[in-house]
Amino acid sequence: MMEKVKLEVLGIGQSQYLHSSFAMILVEENGNRRLPIIIGNSEAQAIAIELEKMRPQRPLTHDLFKTLIDSFEIALNEVIIYKVYEGVFYSKLILEQNANITEIDSRTSDAVSIAIRVGCPIYTYEHILNTIGLTKEELNEEETEDNENVTKEEREIPILKTSNRYSAYSLEELNALLEESIEQEDYEKASKIRDEIKIRKDNNE
């Protein structure tokens, strides 16, 4: 049986490498390893609203989901991030009603957003954290170098870094980043992206 590790939502920051995206950071309970997950703007807002305990005038989709499971006396026992493939995180909701357990696949951002509203635990497996989990130092080690290229306003936004910064991206996103790096003549960055793409392709052969 695979060992589960409990996670907590550490925070959300603007992604350094995809301007329209954000990075959600999950941290292991009683540990130092972080799990950075790239999410979209609307998903980031849905999570931030609940973390900040703000109440929109009308319920969001995740609020509606909570109302439904509460109304039908369904328990959300846990959320599990069970797989990572080509930079995409796969999650499932473990629901219980009348002693019957049901597992539902979900986008990780949705699963986390629902979990923090319901107050249920979030887990991943030890082998996932061992493979792509990062320490606080690894997340921030490139901050000084990257901040030389951003404005004062951008410095005030939490920017999340990783030593293996491209592990959380899909192949499509990596190829887009590669083209952008070549256009900007940032060949050192392009080389690192090519290396990640090559690793992905070699693993799939």
C-alpha positions as CSV (number, residue, x, y, z in Angstrom):
1,M,0.0,0.0,0.0
2,M,1.4,3.4,-1.0
3,E,2.2,5.8,1.8
4,K,0.1,8.9,1.9
5,V,1.4,12.3,3.0
6,K,-0.9,15.0,4.3
7,L,-0.6,18.4,2.6
8,E,-1.6,22.0,3.5
9,V,-2.2,25.0,1.2
10,L,0.8,27.3,1.8
11,G,-0.2,30.0,-0.6
12,I,-0.7,31.2,-4.1
13,G,1.7,33.4,-6.1
14,Q,1.9,34.7,-9.7
15,S,3.8,32.3,-11.9
16,Q,7.2,33.6,-13.0
17,Y,7.1,31.9,-16.4
18,L,3.5,31.9,-17.5
19,H,2.1,35.5,-17.1
20,S,-1.6,34.4,-17.2
21,S,-1.1,31.6,-14.6
22,F,-0.4,31.2,-10.9
23,A,1.4,28.7,-8.8
24,M,-0.3,27.0,-5.9
25,I,2.1,25.8,-3.2
26,L,1.2,22.8,-1.1
27,V,3.5,21.8,1.8
28,E,3.7,18.6,3.7
29,E,2.4,18.6,7.2
30,N,5.3,18.6,9.7
31,G,7.8,18.7,6.9
32,N,9.7,21.0,4.5
33,R,8.8,19.6,1.1
34,R,6.7,21.7,-1.2
35,L,4.6,20.8,-4.2
36,P,4.2,23.6,-6.7
37,I,1.2,23.3,-9.0
38,I,0.5,25.7,-12.0
39,I,-3.2,26.8,-12.1
40,G,-5.2,29.4,-14.0
41,N,-6.3,32.8,-12.9
42,S,-10.0,31.8,-12.2
43,E,-8.8,28.8,-10.2
44,A,-6.4,30.9,-8.2
45,Q,-9.1,33.4,-7.4
46,A,-11.5,30.7,-6.2
47,I,-8.9,29.3,-3.8
48,A,-7.7,32.8,-2.7
49,I,-11.3,33.9,-1.9
50,E,-11.8,31.0,0.5
51,L,-8.3,31.3,2.1
52,E,-9.0,35.0,2.7
53,K,-12.5,34.2,4.0
54,M,-14.1,36.6,1.5
55,R,-17.8,36.1,0.6
56,P,-18.8,36.8,-3.0
57,Q,-22.4,38.1,-3.6
58,R,-23.3,34.9,-5.4
59,P,-21.9,31.4,-4.6
60,L,-19.0,30.2,-6.8
61,T,-19.1,26.7,-8.4
62,H,-17.1,25.2,-5.5
63,D,-19.5,26.8,-3.0
64,L,-22.4,25.2,-4.9
65,F,-20.6,21.8,-4.7
66,K,-20.3,22.1,-0.9
67,T,-23.9,23.1,-0.6
68,L,-25.0,20.1,-2.6
69,I,-23.0,17.5,-0.6
70,D,-24.1,19.1,2.6
71,S,-27.7,19.0,1.5
72,F,-27.6,15.3,0.6
73,E,-25.5,14.4,3.6
74,I,-22.5,13.3,1.7
75,A,-19.1,13.4,3.4
76,L,-16.0,14.4,1.5
77,N,-13.5,12.3,3.4
78,E,-10.3,13.4,1.6
79,V,-8.7,14.6,-1.6
80,I,-5.8,12.7,-3.0
81,I,-3.3,13.9,-5.6
82,Y,-2.5,10.5,-7.0
83,K,-0.5,11.0,-10.2
84,V,1.6,13.4,-12.1
85,Y,2.1,12.9,-15.9
86,E,3.7,15.4,-18.2
87,G,3.4,18.1,-15.7
88,V,-0.3,17.5,-15.1
89,F,-1.5,16.7,-11.6
90,Y,-4.3,14.2,-11.2
91,S,-6.6,14.2,-8.2
92,K,-9.7,12.5,-6.9
93,L,-12.4,13.2,-4.3
94,I,-13.2,10.4,-1.8
95,L,-16.9,10.7,-1.0
96,E,-19.0,8.7,1.4
97,Q,-22.8,8.4,1.8
98,N,-24.5,5.8,3.8
99,A,-21.3,3.8,4.2
100,N,-20.8,3.7,0.5
101,I,-17.4,5.1,-0.8
102,T,-17.2,6.8,-4.2
103,E,-14.1,8.2,-5.9
104,I,-14.5,11.0,-8.4
105,D,-11.7,12.3,-10.6
106,S,-11.1,16.0,-10.5
107,R,-8.8,18.7,-11.6
108,T,-6.4,19.4,-8.7
109,S,-7.2,23.0,-8.5
110,D,-10.9,22.2,-8.1
111,A,-10.2,19.4,-5.6
112,V,-8.2,21.7,-3.4
113,S,-10.7,24.5,-3.7
114,I,-13.5,22.2,-2.6
115,A,-11.3,20.6,0.2
116,I,-10.6,24.0,1.8
117,R,-14.3,24.9,1.8
118,V,-15.3,21.5,3.3
119,G,-12.3,21.3,5.7
120,C,-11.2,17.8,4.6
121,P,-7.6,16.7,4.4
122,I,-5.5,16.8,1.2
123,Y,-3.0,14.0,0.6
124,T,-0.5,12.9,-2.0
125,Y,1.8,9.9,-2.1
126,E,5.3,9.7,-0.8
127,H,6.8,8.7,-4.2
128,I,5.3,11.9,-5.7
129,L,6.9,14.2,-3.1
130,N,10.1,12.3,-3.5
131,T,10.1,12.8,-7.2
132,I,9.0,16.4,-7.6
133,G,8.8,17.8,-4.1
134,L,11.0,20.8,-3.4
135,T,12.3,22.4,-0.3
136,K,11.7,26.1,0.6
137,E,15.3,26.9,-0.4
138,E,15.0,25.2,-3.8
139,L,11.8,27.2,-4.5
140,N,13.5,30.5,-3.8
141,E,17.1,30.0,-4.9
142,E,16.7,31.8,-8.2
143,E,14.7,34.8,-6.8
144,T,17.7,37.2,-6.8
145,E,18.6,36.4,-10.4
146,D,15.0,36.6,-11.8
147,N,14.2,39.8,-9.8
148,E,16.8,41.7,-11.9
149,N,14.4,41.5,-14.8
150,V,11.1,42.6,-13.2
151,T,9.6,45.9,-12.2
152,K,9.2,47.1,-8.6
153,E,5.4,46.3,-8.8
154,E,6.2,42.8,-9.9
155,R,8.6,42.3,-7.0
156,E,5.7,43.0,-4.7
157,I,3.8,39.9,-6.0
158,P,4.9,36.6,-4.5
159,I,7.0,34.9,-7.2
160,L,7.5,31.2,-6.8
161,K,10.7,29.5,-8.0
162,T,11.9,25.9,-8.4
163,S,15.3,24.5,-8.9
164,N,13.7,22.0,-11.3
165,R,11.4,24.8,-12.5
166,Y,10.0,23.1,-15.6
167,S,8.9,19.9,-14.0
168,A,5.4,21.2,-13.4
169,Y,4.7,22.1,-17.0
170,S,3.1,20.1,-19.8
171,L,4.9,19.5,-23.1
172,E,2.7,22.1,-24.8
173,E,3.6,24.7,-22.2
174,L,7.3,23.8,-22.5
175,N,7.3,24.2,-26.2
176,A,5.6,27.6,-25.9
177,L,8.3,28.6,-23.3
178,L,11.0,27.3,-25.6
179,E,9.8,29.5,-28.5
180,E,9.5,32.5,-26.2
181,S,13.1,32.0,-24.9
182,I,14.5,31.7,-28.4
183,E,12.8,34.9,-29.5
184,Q,14.2,36.7,-26.4
185,E,17.6,35.2,-27.2
186,D,17.7,33.7,-23.7
187,Y,19.6,30.6,-24.9
188,E,20.6,29.4,-21.5
189,K,17.0,29.2,-20.5
190,A,16.1,27.6,-23.8
191,S,18.8,24.9,-23.2
192,K,17.2,24.0,-19.9
193,I,13.8,23.7,-21.4
194,R,15.1,21.5,-24.3
195,D,16.6,19.2,-21.7
196,E,13.3,18.8,-19.9
197,I,11.5,18.2,-23.2
198,K,14.1,15.5,-24.1
199,I,13.7,13.8,-20.7
200,R,9.9,13.7,-21.2
201,K,10.3,12.2,-24.7
202,D,12.9,9.7,-23.6
203,N,10.7,8.5,-20.8
204,N,7.8,7.9,-23.2
205,E,9.7,5.9,-25.7
